[in-house]
Amino acid sequence: MSTAPTPNRGEIWFVDFDPPVGAEMAKVRPAVVINEDHIGRLPLRLVVPITDWKPGFAGFVWFVPLAADATNGLTKNSGADAFQIKSVSLRRFVRLLGKLPDAQVDEIAAAIKICVGAT
C-alpha cells in the first residue's frame, strides 16, 4: 500500500485536476502548493495551477510569471493563475517537479490576496 505524498509550500507538483467542471483547469498539470505547511488538518493542500505563459497574461494581476529553470522543474515559461486557487486531495498529487523561491511564492500569495479583495 502506497502512502500519500506530503507536498510543502512552494513546491511544484504535477496534479491531476480531472474531472473539471465548466471553465476549471483540467488534466494533469503543474501546480504550486501555496498553503502554509502547518495550516489545515485534512489531507488537502491549497494549490495554484500553472499554465503556459502567453503575452496577454502580463496585463492580469492574478497571473504570476514563472520562468522555466532546473530548480522549479518547469520546461517552458509559465504562469501561476491565482484566480484558480483550489483545495485538492493529497491523492491528486502525481509527481514533484521542483520548488519556487520564497519571493515568487509570496508574489503568488499577493495575487491571491488581490483576487479575494484582502487588504
Secondary structure as GFF3:
##gff-version 3
##sequence-region A 1 119
A	DSSP	beta_strand	11	16	.	.	.	ID=ss1
A	DSSP	beta_strand	28	33	.	.	.	ID=ss2
A	DSSP	beta_strand	44	52	.	.	.	ID=ss3
A	DSSP	three_ten_helix	55	59	.	.	.	ID=ss4
A	DSSP	beta_strand	63	66	.	.	.	ID=ss5
A	DSSP	beta_strand	78	81	.	.	.	ID=ss6
A	DSSP	three_ten_helix	82	84	.	.	.	ID=ss7
A	DSSP	beta_strand	86	89	.	.	.	ID=ss8
A	DSSP	three_ten_helix	90	92	.	.	.	ID=ss9
A	DSSP	beta_strand	93	99	.	.	.	ID=ss10
A	DSSP	alpha_helix	102	116	.	.	.	ID=ss11
###
